[in-house]
Amino acid sequence: MVDKACRNCHLITEGNVCPRCKSTDLSDDFSGIVIILDPENSQIAKMMNVDRRGRYALRVR
């Protein structure tokens, strides 16, 4: 299966619906991957407005 990134929250998923925001606006054209393990203490998570663990795309086209 092909990984897709949500255009709304940038979460990377394998499905056709984003499990975080329930959006169907997904793209397989994304670049950069950030893995957030501890969103409460992560400066990158705060900059990206991420409050859950997971794989996120830096840029989604």
PQR file of N, CA, C, O and H, with PARSE charges and radii, in Angstrom:
ATOM      1  N   MET A   1       0.817  -1.177   0.000 -0.4000 1.5000
ATOM      2  CA  MET A   1       0.000   0.000   0.000 -0.0000 2.0000
ATOM      3  C   MET A   1       0.871   1.254   0.000  0.5500 1.7000
ATOM      4  O   MET A   1       1.986   1.241   0.521 -0.5500 1.4000
ATOM      5  N   VAL A   2       0.364   2.326  -0.579 -0.4000 1.5000
ATOM      6  CA  VAL A   2       1.101   3.575  -0.689 -0.0000 2.0000
ATOM      7  C   VAL A   2       0.746   4.491   0.486  0.5500 1.7000
ATOM      8  O   VAL A   2      -0.424   4.654   0.832 -0.5500 1.4000
ATOM      9  H   VAL A   2      -0.543   2.337  -1.002  0.4000 1.0000
ATOM     10  N   ASP A   3       1.768   5.077   1.086 -0.4000 1.5000
ATOM     11  CA  ASP A   3       1.526   6.043   2.158 -0.0000 2.0000
ATOM     12  C   ASP A   3       0.964   7.320   1.567  0.5500 1.7000
ATOM     13  O   ASP A   3       1.369   7.750   0.487 -0.5500 1.4000
ATOM     14  H   ASP A   3       2.719   4.945   0.806  0.4000 1.0000
ATOM     15  N   LYS A   4       0.027   7.923   2.283 -0.4000 1.5000
ATOM     16  CA  LYS A   4      -0.569   9.189   1.875 -0.0000 2.0000
ATOM     17  C   LYS A   4      -0.530  10.131   3.058  0.5500 1.7000
ATOM     18  O   LYS A   4      -0.591   9.700   4.209 -0.5500 1.4000
ATOM     19  H   LYS A   4      -0.303   7.574   3.160  0.4000 1.0000
ATOM     20  N   ALA A   5      -0.429  11.421   2.773 -0.4000 1.5000
ATOM     21  CA  ALA A   5      -0.408  12.432   3.824 -0.0000 2.0000
ATOM     22  C   ALA A   5      -1.672  13.275   3.741  0.5500 1.7000
ATOM     23  O   ALA A   5      -2.120  13.642   2.655 -0.5500 1.4000
ATOM     24  H   ALA A   5      -0.380  11.772   1.838  0.4000 1.0000
ATOM     25  N   CYS A   6      -2.230  13.570   4.886 -0.4000 1.5000
ATOM     26  CA  CYS A   6      -3.431  14.397   4.977 -0.0000 2.0000
ATOM     27  C   CYS A   6      -3.049  15.853   4.696  0.5500 1.7000
ATOM     28  O   CYS A   6      -2.077  16.366   5.250 -0.5500 1.4000
ATOM     29  H   CYS A   6      -1.866  13.271   5.768  0.4000 1.0000
ATOM     30  N   ARG A   7      -3.808  16.497   3.846 -0.4000 1.5000
ATOM     31  CA  ARG A   7      -3.530  17.901   3.531 -0.0000 2.0000
ATOM     32  C   ARG A   7      -3.931  18.842   4.666  0.5500 1.7000
ATOM     33  O   ARG A   7      -3.493  19.992   4.692 -0.5500 1.4000
ATOM     34  H   ARG A   7      -4.598  16.080   3.396  0.4000 1.0000
ATOM     35  N   ASN A   8      -4.747  18.378   5.592 -0.4000 1.5000
ATOM     36  CA  ASN A   8      -5.185  19.222   6.704 -0.0000 2.0000
ATOM     37  C   ASN A   8      -4.222  19.156   7.885  0.5500 1.7000
ATOM     38  O   ASN A   8      -3.751  20.187   8.363 -0.5500 1.4000
ATOM     39  H   ASN A   8      -5.103  17.444   5.570  0.4000 1.0000
ATOM     40  N   CYS A   9      -3.928  17.936   8.358 -0.4000 1.5000
ATOM     41  CA  CYS A   9      -3.109  17.799   9.576 -0.0000 2.0000
ATOM     42  C   CYS A   9      -1.731  17.202   9.315  0.5500 1.7000
ATOM     43  O   CYS A   9      -0.925  17.104  10.240 -0.5500 1.4000
ATOM     44  H   CYS A   9      -4.311  17.098   7.970  0.4000 1.0000
ATOM     45  N   HIS A  10      -1.438  16.798   8.070 -0.4000 1.5000
ATOM     46  CA  HIS A  10      -0.138  16.268   7.632 -0.0000 2.0000
ATOM     47  C   HIS A  10       0.188  14.877   8.171  0.5500 1.7000
ATOM     48  O   HIS A  10       1.314  14.413   7.993 -0.5500 1.4000
ATOM     49  H   HIS A  10      -2.092  16.877   7.318  0.4000 1.0000
ATOM     50  N   LEU A  11      -0.746  14.201   8.815 -0.4000 1.5000
ATOM     51  CA  LEU A  11      -0.510  12.847   9.297 -0.0000 2.0000
ATOM     52  C   LEU A  11      -0.347  11.909   8.112  0.5500 1.7000
ATOM     53  O   LEU A  11      -1.091  12.007   7.136 -0.5500 1.4000
ATOM     54  H   LEU A  11      -1.661  14.578   8.959  0.4000 1.0000
ATOM     55  N   ILE A  12       0.609  11.012   8.187 -0.4000 1.5000
ATOM     56  CA  ILE A  12       0.843  10.027   7.127 -0.0000 2.0000
ATOM     57  C   ILE A  12       0.091   8.755   7.494  0.5500 1.7000
ATOM     58  O   ILE A  12       0.210   8.246   8.609 -0.5500 1.4000
ATOM     59  H   ILE A  12       1.213  10.932   8.979  0.4000 1.0000
ATOM     60  N   THR A  13      -0.686   8.249   6.538 -0.4000 1.5000
ATOM     61  CA  THR A  13      -1.506   7.071   6.768 -0.0000 2.0000
ATOM     62  C   THR A  13      -1.482   6.182   5.528  0.5500 1.7000
ATOM     63  O   THR A  13      -1.070   6.619   4.454 -0.5500 1.4000
ATOM     64  H   THR A  13      -0.782   8.663   5.632  0.4000 1.0000
ATOM     65  N   GLU A  14      -1.918   4.954   5.678 -0.4000 1.5000
ATOM     66  CA  GLU A  14      -2.021   4.030   4.547 -0.0000 2.0000
ATOM     67  C   GLU A  14      -3.441   3.934   4.017  0.5500 1.7000
ATOM     68  O   GLU A  14      -3.653   3.415   2.921 -0.5500 1.4000
ATOM     69  H   GLU A  14      -2.253   4.600   6.552  0.4000 1.0000
ATOM     70  N   GLY A  15      -4.402   4.416   4.759 -0.4000 1.5000
ATOM     71  CA  GLY A  15      -5.799   4.315   4.360 -0.0000 2.0000
ATOM     72  C   GLY A  15      -6.241   5.442   3.451  0.5500 1.7000
ATOM     73  O   GLY A  15      -5.428   6.244   2.992 -0.5500 1.4000
ATOM     74  H   GLY A  15      -4.230   4.838   5.649  0.4000 1.0000
ATOM     75  N   ASN A  16      -7.549   5.494   3.194 -0.4000 1.5000
ATOM     76  CA  ASN A  16      -8.126   6.537   2.355 -0.0000 2.0000
ATOM     77  C   ASN A  16      -8.799   7.628   3.167  0.5500 1.7000
ATOM     78  O   ASN A  16      -9.316   8.595   2.607 -0.5500 1.4000
ATOM     79  H   ASN A  16      -8.210   4.842   3.567  0.4000 1.0000
ATOM     80  N   VAL A  17      -8.796   7.477   4.498 -0.4000 1.5000
ATOM     81  CA  VAL A  17      -9.372   8.472   5.400 -0.0000 2.0000
ATOM     82  C   VAL A  17      -8.360   8.722   6.515  0.5500 1.7000
ATOM     83  O   VAL A  17      -7.782   7.783   7.063 -0.5500 1.4000
ATOM     84  H   VAL A  17      -8.376   6.692   4.953  0.4000 1.0000
ATOM     85  N   CYS A  18      -8.152   9.986   6.842 -0.4000 1.5000
ATOM     86  CA  CYS A  18      -7.214  10.337   7.909 -0.0000 2.0000
ATOM     87  C   CYS A  18      -7.785   9.910   9.253  0.5500 1.7000
ATOM     88  O   CYS A  18      -8.895  10.318   9.593 -0.5500 1.4000
ATOM     89  H   CYS A  18      -8.621  10.749   6.396  0.4000 1.0000
ATOM     90  N   PRO A  19      -7.065   9.103  10.029 -0.5600 1.5000
ATOM     91  CA  PRO A  19      -7.584   8.670  11.328  0.2800 2.0000
ATOM     92  C   PRO A  19      -7.600   9.781  12.377  0.5500 1.7000
ATOM     93  O   PRO A  19      -8.283   9.656  13.393 -0.5500 1.4000
ATOM     94  N   ARG A  20      -6.868  10.851  12.149 -0.4000 1.5000
ATOM     95  CA  ARG A  20      -6.812  11.938  13.121 -0.0000 2.0000
ATOM     96  C   ARG A  20      -7.940  12.938  12.930  0.5500 1.7000
ATOM     97  O   ARG A  20      -8.660  13.243  13.881 -0.5500 1.4000
ATOM     98  H   ARG A  20      -6.313  10.953  11.323  0.4000 1.0000
ATOM     99  N   CYS A  21      -8.108  13.465  11.695 -0.4000 1.5000
ATOM    100  CA  CYS A  21      -9.106  14.514  11.479 -0.0000 2.0000
ATOM    101  C   CYS A  21     -10.279  14.053  10.610  0.5500 1.7000
ATOM    102  O   CYS A  21     -11.180  14.838  10.312 -0.5500 1.4000
ATOM    103  H   CYS A  21      -7.523  13.217  10.923  0.4000 1.0000
ATOM    104  N   LYS A  22     -10.266  12.784  10.205 -0.4000 1.5000
ATOM    105  CA  LYS A  22     -11.346  12.169   9.416 -0.0000 2.0000
ATOM    106  C   LYS A  22     -11.520  12.796   8.032  0.5500 1.7000
ATOM    107  O   LYS A  22     -12.587  12.670   7.432 -0.5500 1.4000
ATOM    108  H   LYS A  22      -9.535  12.147  10.447  0.4000 1.0000
ATOM    109  N   SER A  23     -10.496  13.464   7.521 -0.4000 1.5000
ATOM    110  CA  SER A  23     -10.546  14.072   6.199 -0.0000 2.0000
ATOM    111  C   SER A  23     -10.255  13.020   5.130  0.5500 1.7000
ATOM    112  O   SER A  23      -9.532  12.055   5.379 -0.5500 1.4000
ATOM    113  H   SER A  23      -9.629  13.566   8.008  0.4000 1.0000
ATOM    114  N   THR A  24     -10.816  13.209   3.953 -0.4000 1.5000
ATOM    115  CA  THR A  24     -10.511  12.341   2.814 -0.0000 2.0000
ATOM    116  C   THR A  24      -9.620  13.062   1.812  0.5500 1.7000
ATOM    117  O   THR A  24      -9.365  12.542   0.726 -0.5500 1.4000
ATOM    118  H   THR A  24     -11.404  13.993   3.750  0.4000 1.0000
ATOM    119  N   ASP A  25      -9.144  14.255   2.165 -0.4000 1.5000
ATOM    120  CA  ASP A  25      -8.273  15.050   1.299 -0.0000 2.0000
ATOM    121  C   ASP A  25      -6.829  14.630   1.547  0.5500 1.7000
ATOM    122  O   ASP A  25      -6.093  15.310   2.262 -0.5500 1.4000
ATOM    123  H   ASP A  25      -9.352  14.678   3.047  0.4000 1.0000
ATOM    124  N   LEU A  26      -6.425  13.504   0.951 -0.4000 1.5000
ATOM    125  CA  LEU A  26      -5.093  12.938   1.130 -0.0000 2.0000
ATOM    126  C   LEU A  26      -4.297  13.058  -0.161  0.5500 1.7000
ATOM    127  O   LEU A  26      -4.870  13.124  -1.249 -0.5500 1.4000
ATOM    128  H   LEU A  26      -7.023  12.952   0.370  0.4000 1.0000
ATOM    129  N   SER A  27      -2.981  13.085  -0.037 -0.4000 1.5000
ATOM    130  CA  SER A  27      -2.106  13.193  -1.199 -0.0000 2.0000
ATOM    131  C   SER A  27      -0.947  12.221  -1.045  0.5500 1.7000
ATOM    132  O   SER A  27      -0.432  12.018   0.055 -0.5500 1.4000
ATOM    133  H   SER A  27      -2.515  13.032   0.847  0.4000 1.0000
ATOM    134  N   ASP A  28      -0.543  11.623  -2.161 -0.4000 1.5000
ATOM    135  CA  ASP A  28       0.650  10.773  -2.127 -0.0000 2.0000
ATOM    136  C   ASP A  28       1.892  11.559  -2.538  0.5500 1.7000
ATOM    137  O   ASP A  28       2.980  10.995  -2.652 -0.5500 1.4000
ATOM    138  H   ASP A  28      -0.961  11.788  -3.055  0.4000 1.0000
ATOM    139  N   ASP A  29       1.725  12.864  -2.761 -0.4000 1.5000
ATOM    140  CA  ASP A  29       2.826  13.746  -3.130 -0.0000 2.0000
ATOM    141  C   ASP A  29       3.196  14.602  -1.921  0.5500 1.7000
ATOM    142  O   ASP A  29       2.666  15.699  -1.737 -0.5500 1.4000
ATOM    143  H   ASP A  29       0.841  13.322  -2.669  0.4000 1.0000
ATOM    144  N   PHE A  30       4.114  14.086  -1.098 -0.4000 1.5000
ATOM    145  CA  PHE A  30       4.565  14.801   0.082 -0.0000 2.0000
ATOM    146  C   PHE A  30       6.067  14.612   0.230  0.5500 1.7000
ATOM    147  O   PHE A  30       6.648  13.699  -0.357 -0.5500 1.4000
ATOM    148  H   PHE A  30       4.544  13.195  -1.247  0.4000 1.0000
ATOM    149  N   SER A  31       6.689  15.479   1.017 -0.4000 1.5000
ATOM    150  CA  SER A  31       8.128  15.362   1.244 -0.0000 2.0000
ATOM    151  C   SER A  31       8.448  15.618   2.707  0.5500 1.7000
ATOM    152  O   SER A  31       7.767  16.388   3.384 -0.5500 1.4000
ATOM    153  H   SER A  31       6.217  16.221   1.494  0.4000 1.0000
ATOM    154  N   GLY A  32       9.482  14.970   3.172 -0.4000 1.5000
ATOM    155  CA  GLY A  32       9.931  15.106   4.551 -0.0000 2.0000
ATOM    156  C   GLY A  32       9.038  14.381   5.513  0.5500 1.7000
ATOM    157  O   GLY A  32       7.816  14.525   5.463 -0.5500 1.4000
ATOM    158  H   GLY A  32      10.035  14.345   2.622  0.4000 1.0000
ATOM    159  N   ILE A  33       9.629  13.604   6.390 -0.4000 1.5000
ATOM    160  CA  ILE A  33       8.871  12.865   7.389 -0.0000 2.0000
ATOM    161  C   ILE A  33       9.418  13.195   8.773  0.5500 1.7000
ATOM    162  O   ILE A  33      10.627  13.172   9.000 -0.5500 1.4000
ATOM    163  H   ILE A  33      10.621  13.487   6.430  0.4000 1.0000
ATOM    164  N   VAL A  34       8.513  13.501   9.683 -0.4000 1.5000
ATOM    165  CA  VAL A  34       8.864  13.729  11.085 -0.0000 2.0000
ATOM    166  C   VAL A  34       8.097  12.708  11.899  0.5500 1.7000
ATOM    167  O   VAL A  34       6.889  12.549  11.727 -0.5500 1.4000
ATOM    168  H   VAL A  34       7.530  13.520   9.498  0.4000 1.0000
ATOM    169  N   ILE A  35       8.799  12.014  12.789 -0.4000 1.5000
ATOM    170  CA  ILE A  35       8.151  11.055  13.681 -0.0000 2.0000
ATOM    171  C   ILE A  35       8.089  11.686  15.065  0.5500 1.7000
ATOM    172  O   ILE A  35       9.120  11.958  15.681 -0.5500 1.4000
ATOM    173  H   ILE A  35       9.781  12.143  12.929  0.4000 1.0000
ATOM    174  N   ILE A  36       6.885  11.914  15.541 -0.4000 1.5000
ATOM    175  CA  ILE A  36       6.673  12.524  16.848 -0.0000 2.0000
ATOM    176  C   ILE A  36       6.387  11.415  17.857  0.5500 1.7000
ATOM    177  O   ILE A  36       5.403  10.687  17.727 -0.5500 1.4000
ATOM    178  H   ILE A  36       6.048  11.694  15.041  0.4000 1.0000
ATOM    179  N   LEU A  37       7.253  11.291  18.862 -0.4000 1.5000
ATOM    180  CA  LEU A  37       7.085  10.273  19.886 -0.0000 2.0000
ATOM    181  C   LEU A  37       6.533  10.854  21.186  0.5500 1.7000
ATOM    182  O   LEU A  37       5.760  10.199  21.885 -0.5500 1.4000
ATOM    183  H   LEU A  37       8.052  11.882  18.967  0.4000 1.0000
ATOM    184  N   ASP A  38       6.929  12.072  21.504 -0.4000 1.5000
ATOM    185  CA  ASP A  38       6.505  12.713  22.749 -0.0000 2.0000
ATOM    186  C   ASP A  38       6.028  14.132  22.433  0.5500 1.7000
ATOM    187  O   ASP A  38       6.792  15.086  22.581 -0.5500 1.4000
ATOM    188  H   ASP A  38       7.557  12.604  20.937  0.4000 1.0000
ATOM    189  N   PRO A  39       4.777  14.279  22.003 -0.5600 1.5000
ATOM    190  CA  PRO A  39       4.305  15.588  21.552  0.2800 2.0000
ATOM    191  C   PRO A  39       4.257  16.652  22.651  0.5500 1.7000
ATOM    192  O   PRO A  39       4.333  17.843  22.351 -0.5500 1.4000
ATOM    193  N   GLU A  40       4.134  16.248  23.909 -0.4000 1.5000
ATOM    194  CA  GLU A  40       4.072  17.224  24.993 -0.0000 2.0000
ATOM    195  C   GLU A  40       5.397  17.952  25.203  0.5500 1.7000
ATOM    196  O   GLU A  40       5.410  19.123  25.582 -0.5500 1.4000
ATOM    197  H   GLU A  40       4.073  15.281  24.153  0.4000 1.0000
ATOM    198  N   ASN A  41       6.510  17.263  24.958 -0.4000 1.5000
ATOM    199  CA  ASN A  41       7.835  17.839  25.203 -0.0000 2.0000
ATOM    200  C   ASN A  41       8.612  18.160  23.931  0.5500 1.7000
ATOM    201  O   ASN A  41       9.778  18.544  24.011 -0.5500 1.4000
ATOM    202  H   ASN A  41       6.500  16.312  24.650  0.4000 1.0000
ATOM    203  N   SER A  42       8.008  18.015  22.780 -0.4000 1.5000
ATOM    204  CA  SER A  42       8.700  18.220  21.514 -0.0000 2.0000
ATOM    205  C   SER A  42       8.487  19.642  20.991  0.5500 1.7000
ATOM    206  O   SER A  42       7.354  20.093  20.826 -0.5500 1.4000
ATOM    207  H   SER A  42       7.060  17.702  22.715  0.4000 1.0000
ATOM    208  N   GLN A  43       9.586  20.330  20.736 -0.4000 1.5000
ATOM    209  CA  GLN A  43       9.496  21.671  20.153 -0.0000 2.0000
ATOM    210  C   GLN A  43       8.973  21.607  18.718  0.5500 1.7000
ATOM    211  O   GLN A  43       8.225  22.487  18.291 -0.5500 1.4000
ATOM    212  H   GLN A  43      10.506  19.964  20.870  0.4000 1.0000
ATOM    213  N   ILE A  44       9.356  20.582  17.981 -0.4000 1.5000
ATOM    214  CA  ILE A  44       8.881  20.429  16.597 -0.0000 2.0000
ATOM    215  C   ILE A  44       7.379  20.189  16.586  0.5500 1.7000
ATOM    216  O   ILE A  44       6.674  20.742  15.742 -0.5500 1.4000
ATOM    217  H   ILE A  44       9.963  19.867  18.328  0.4000 1.0000
ATOM    218  N   ALA A  45       6.882  19.382  17.500 -0.4000 1.5000
ATOM    219  CA  ALA A  45       5.440  19.136  17.588 -0.0000 2.0000
ATOM    220  C   ALA A  45       4.693  20.427  17.888  0.5500 1.7000
ATOM    221  O   ALA A  45       3.614  20.657  17.342 -0.5500 1.4000
ATOM    222  H   ALA A  45       7.454  18.932  18.186  0.4000 1.0000
ATOM    223  N   LYS A  46       5.245  21.256  18.733 -0.4000 1.5000
ATOM    224  CA  LYS A  46       4.605  22.532  19.049 -0.0000 2.0000
ATOM    225  C   LYS A  46       4.594  23.450  17.837  0.5500 1.7000
ATOM    226  O   LYS A  46       3.604  24.143  17.599 -0.5500 1.4000
ATOM    227  H   LYS A  46       6.121  21.069  19.177  0.4000 1.0000
ATOM    228  N   MET A  47       5.677  23.467  17.067 -0.4000 1.5000
ATOM    229  CA  MET A  47       5.745  24.302  15.868 -0.0000 2.0000
ATOM    230  C   MET A  47       4.764  23.825  14.801  0.5500 1.7000
ATOM    231  O   MET A  47       4.223  24.628  14.042 -0.5500 1.4000
ATOM    232  H   MET A  47       6.480  22.904  17.260  0.4000 1.0000
ATOM    233  N   MET A  48       4.540  22.511  14.748 -0.4000 1.5000
ATOM    234  CA  MET A  48       3.633  21.940  13.749 -0.0000 2.0000
ATOM    235  C   MET A  48       2.195  21.840  14.266  0.5500 1.7000
ATOM    236  O   MET A  48       1.318  21.381  13.535 -0.5500 1.4000
ATOM    237  H   MET A  48       4.980  21.858  15.365  0.4000 1.0000
ATOM    238  N   ASN A  49       1.936  22.256  15.501 -0.4000 1.5000
ATOM    239  CA  ASN A  49       0.616  22.146  16.135 -0.0000 2.0000
ATOM    240  C   ASN A  49       0.129  20.698  16.189  0.5500 1.7000
ATOM    241  O   ASN A  49      -1.025  20.404  15.877 -0.5500 1.4000
ATOM    242  H   ASN A  49       2.649  22.630  16.095  0.4000 1.0000
ATOM    243  N   VAL A  50       1.019  19.812  16.587 -0.4000 1.5000
ATOM    244  CA  VAL A  50       0.721  18.383  16.691 -0.0000 2.0000
ATOM    245  C   VAL A  50       0.553  18.025  18.156  0.5500 1.7000
ATOM    246  O   VAL A  50       1.384  18.387  18.989 -0.5500 1.4000
ATOM    247  H   VAL A  50       1.956  20.051  16.841  0.4000 1.0000
ATOM    248  N   ASP A  51      -0.527  17.310  18.475 -0.4000 1.5000
ATOM    249  CA  ASP A  51      -0.742  16.904  19.858 -0.0000 2.0000
ATOM    250  C   ASP A  51      -0.852  15.395  20.026  0.5500 1.7000
ATOM    251  O   ASP A  51      -1.189  14.917  21.109 -0.5500 1.4000
ATOM    252  H   ASP A  51      -1.202  17.015  17.799  0.4000 1.0000
ATOM    253  N   ARG A  52      -0.569  14.634  18.959 -0.4000 1.5000
ATOM    254  CA  ARG A  52      -0.611  13.170  19.021 -0.0000 2.0000
ATOM    255  C   ARG A  52       0.644  12.572  18.403  0.5500 1.7000
ATOM    256  O   ARG A  52       1.271  13.167  17.527 -0.5500 1.4000
ATOM    257  H   ARG A  52      -0.295  15.023  18.079  0.4000 1.0000
ATOM    258  N   ARG A  53       0.995  11.382  18.880 -0.4000 1.5000
ATOM    259  CA  ARG A  53       2.135  10.652  18.317 -0.0000 2.0000
ATOM    260  C   ARG A  53       1.833  10.231  16.894  0.5500 1.7000
ATOM    261  O   ARG A  53       0.671  10.035  16.536 -0.5500 1.4000
ATOM    262  H   ARG A  53       0.485  10.899  19.592  0.4000 1.0000
ATOM    263  N   GLY A  54       2.865  10.092  16.081 -0.4000 1.5000
ATOM    264  CA  GLY A  54       2.664   9.588  14.731 -0.0000 2.0000
ATOM    265  C   GLY A  54       3.705  10.093  13.749  0.5500 1.7000
ATOM    266  O   GLY A  54       4.637  10.813  14.106 -0.5500 1.4000
ATOM    267  H   GLY A  54       3.809  10.251  16.372  0.4000 1.0000
ATOM    268  N   ARG A  55       3.515   9.689  12.494 -0.4000 1.5000
ATOM    269  CA  ARG A  55       4.382  10.129  11.397 -0.0000 2.0000
ATOM    270  C   ARG A  55       3.682  11.276  10.668  0.5500 1.7000
ATOM    271  O   ARG A  55       2.506  11.175  10.318 -0.5500 1.4000
ATOM    272  H   ARG A  55       2.758   9.104  12.204  0.4000 1.0000
ATOM    273  N   TYR A  56       4.411  12.354  10.447 -0.4000 1.5000
ATOM    274  CA  TYR A  56       3.848  13.537   9.816 -0.0000 2.0000
ATOM    275  C   TYR A  56       4.716  13.980   8.655  0.5500 1.7000
ATOM    276  O   TYR A  56       5.940  13.852   8.697 -0.5500 1.4000
ATOM    277  H   TYR A  56       5.366  12.436  10.731  0.4000 1.0000
ATOM    278  N   ALA A  57       4.080  14.498   7.626 -0.4000 1.5000
ATOM    279  CA  ALA A  57       4.790  15.041   6.475 -0.0000 2.0000
ATOM    280  C   ALA A  57       5.108  16.509   6.746  0.5500 1.7000
ATOM    281  O   ALA A  57       4.301  17.229   7.336 -0.5500 1.4000
ATOM    282  H   ALA A  57       3.086  14.602   7.592  0.4000 1.0000
ATOM    283  N   LEU A  58       6.289  16.946   6.311 -0.4000 1.5000
ATOM    284  CA  LEU A  58       6.641  18.344   6.460 -0.0000 2.0000
ATOM    285  C   LEU A  58       5.951  19.201   5.399  0.5500 1.7000
ATOM    286  O   LEU A  58       5.564  20.340   5.659 -0.5500 1.4000
ATOM    287  H   LEU A  58       6.944  16.362   5.832  0.4000 1.0000
ATOM    288  N   ARG A  59       5.805  18.638   4.209 -0.4000 1.5000
ATOM    289  CA  ARG A  59       5.230  19.379   3.095 -0.0000 2.0000
ATOM    290  C   ARG A  59       4.311  18.460   2.304  0.5500 1.7000
ATOM    291  O   ARG A  59       4.714  17.366   1.909 -0.5500 1.4000
ATOM    292  H   ARG A  59       6.119  17.712   3.998  0.4000 1.0000
ATOM    293  N   VAL A  60       3.090  18.896   2.074 -0.4000 1.5000
ATOM    294  CA  VAL A  60       2.114  18.102   1.309 -0.0000 2.0000
ATOM    295  C   VAL A  60       1.673  18.934   0.117  0.5500 1.7000
ATOM    296  O   VAL A  60       1.262  20.085   0.266 -0.5500 1.4000
ATOM    297  H   VAL A  60       2.763  19.785   2.395  0.4000 1.0000
ATOM    298  N   ARG A  61       1.761  18.341  -1.064 -0.4000 1.5000
ATOM    299  CA  ARG A  61       1.345  19.037  -2.286 -0.0000 2.0000
ATOM    300  C   ARG A  61       0.045  18.480  -2.763  0.5500 1.7000
ATOM    301  O   ARG A  61      -0.482  18.929  -3.782 -0.5500 1.4000
ATOM    302  H   ARG A  61       2.095  17.407  -1.185  0.4000 1.0000
TER
END
